């Protein structure tokens, strides 16, 4: 992969006192089976399949001082879900709030609603930590040798539905984003401030589990 295919970002290097702030739950690595099982626990505990179908499920690491820490407990879990009447809502669970759920809010993307019966739901009970770990390991093997894995930024599973709600495809879409740094060029400094230079690489997961890098 050429560097031109990567999106470049910078993150400020915070003092240790800043990075230690958070939920108090400790470190839960984004790329660990325990993180997947925590997501499964949160969603299955809070979202009733009798009332909702999940249209999108994602989890991500923190922002600000939590960026690049690869820590789910400084991040969030997000669900987009449809009620039997077709109305679509979203809800988040924030690690720094000890996974307290946010208020359920109307979704602005599917503002015309969806056909509940046609939606192919994301089944949180079927989150497979072993399969997801295999996907992440395959992705890490695809990272060019001159770059090093820094964190799993986000993992997302969603129903393949057009915005208008007129086409419901049978397969779920799975994507994830990892952050990498260029070896030997991880940071830049200026005027007393140091930042980490990192790049995003996005991956697709086919229904058979095959992982491919987006370009």
VEXFI-466101 format. One line per 2 residues: for each residue y, x, z of C-alpha. Coordinates in steps of 0.05 Angstrom, whole numbers, plus 5000, padded with zeros to 4 digits. Layout:
N
Y/X/Z; ...
% end
This chain:
215
5000/5000/5000; 5069/5025/4982
5124/5021/5034; 5163/4976/4986
5111/4921/4998; 5126/4921/5073
5182/4885/5108; 5220/4933/5153
5248/4913/5221; 5273/4948/5283
5263/4932/5356; 5305/4961/5412
5267/5005/5461; 5281/4973/5528
5279/5008/5594; 5215/5000/5634
5248/4953/5683; 5264/4906/5625
5195/4906/5593; 5163/4891/5660
5198/4824/5663; 5158/4764/5642
5109/4712/5668; 5078/4756/5721
5010/4740/5689; 4999/4812/5669
4977/4838/5601; 4933/4796/5556
4925/4833/5490; 4939/4790/5429
4880/4822/5393; 4829/4808/5447
4776/4754/5454; 4806/4735/5520
4871/4716/5485; 4834/4670/5437
4797/4638/5495; 4863/4629/5532
4892/4593/5471; 4830/4549/5467
4837/4532/5541; 4911/4515/5536
4903/4470/5475; 4839/4434/5494
4867/4420/5563; 4933/4392/5538
4919/4359/5471; 4872/4299/5470
4832/4292/5406; 4827/4218/5421
4902/4212/5411; 4921/4269/5365
4898/4309/5305; 4925/4381/5305
4958/4398/5239; 4978/4469/5258
4959/4516/5314; 4989/4584/5324
4999/4636/5378; 5047/4694/5378
5071/4753/5420; 5138/4753/5455
5207/4765/5427; 5263/4808/5454
5235/4856/5506; 5165/4828/5492
5166/4845/5418; 5113/4896/5398
5081/4892/5467; 5020/4856/5437
5019/4812/5499; 5002/4738/5493
5027/4725/5564; 5097/4743/5541
5089/4699/5479; 5074/4627/5463
5024/4577/5435; 5049/4525/5385
5018/4460/5361; 5039/4410/5308
5000/4345/5314; 4997/4276/5285
4987/4210/5322; 4944/4154/5296
5007/4118/5273; 5022/4177/5226
5082/4206/5264; 5082/4281/5272
5104/4319/5334; 5107/4391/5359
5096/4422/5427; 5099/4493/5454
5068/4529/5513; 5106/4589/5539
5073/4647/5575; 5135/4667/5613
5135/4596/5642; 5062/4604/5664
5042/4563/5603; 5081/4501/5622
5083/4454/5562; 5149/4437/5530
5172/4367/5516; 5138/4336/5455
5189/4334/5398; 5189/4299/5330
5171/4345/5272; 5224/4354/5218
5178/4381/5164; 5133/4321/5156
5190/4273/5170; 5157/4218/5128
5094/4221/5169; 5022/4233/5149
4959/4192/5137; 4921/4204/5201
4853/4189/5170; 4863/4239/5113
4885/4296/5156; 4834/4352/5163
4847/4372/5235; 4848/4440/5267
4794/4435/5320; 4814/4479/5379
4745/4472/5410; 4718/4512/5351
4763/4572/5360; 4713/4629/5353
4736/4692/5388; 4681/4734/5358
4698/4713/5287; 4772/4724/5298
4760/4793/5327; 4720/4810/5265
4778/4788/5221; 4827/4830/5259
4782/4891/5256; 4775/4882/5181
4851/4877/5175; 4861/4941/5215
4815/4977/5167; 4861/4955/5109
4923/4986/5141; 4941/5049/5102
4925/5114/5138; 4998/5133/5146
5011/5072/5189; 4986/5053/5259
4973/4984/5287; 5025/4963/5338
5014/4890/5352; 4987/4824/5328
5051/4784/5317; 5021/4716/5301
4956/4681/5285; 4960/4613/5251
4911/4559/5229; 4938/4498/5193
4918/4439/5151; 4932/4446/5077
4978/4388/5066; 5037/4382/5018
5105/4369/5050; 5107/4300/5018
5040/4284/5049; 5010/4262/4983
4956/4316/4979; 4906/4333/5033
4862/4392/5016; 4795/4399/5052
4800/4471/5074; 4843/4497/5131
4890/4555/5118; 4887/4615/5164
4938/4671/5163; 4960/4725/5211
5014/4778/5215; 5007/4848/5246
5062/4897/5262; 5052/4970/5244
5092/5034/5252; 5094/5094/5206
5062/5154/5240; 5114/5206/5257
5172/5159/5242; 5163/5108/5296
5234/5109/5323; 5306/5120/5303
5364/5138/5350; 5438/5133/5343
5496/5133/5392; 5449/5135/5452
5407/5076/5428; 5335/5081/5405
5297/5030/5364; 5226/5025/5341
5220/5019/5265; 5162/4972/5248
5134/4936/5189; 5100/4869/5181
5036/4861/5142; 5010/4791/5128
4937/4773/5117; 4900/4713/5091
4831/4691/5115; 4787/4655/5065
4741/4598/5086; 4683/4647/5085
4720/4694/5132; 4741/4745/5080
4806/4779/5098; 4857/4800/5045
4924/4833/5051; 4984/4797/5022
5030/4837/4977
% end
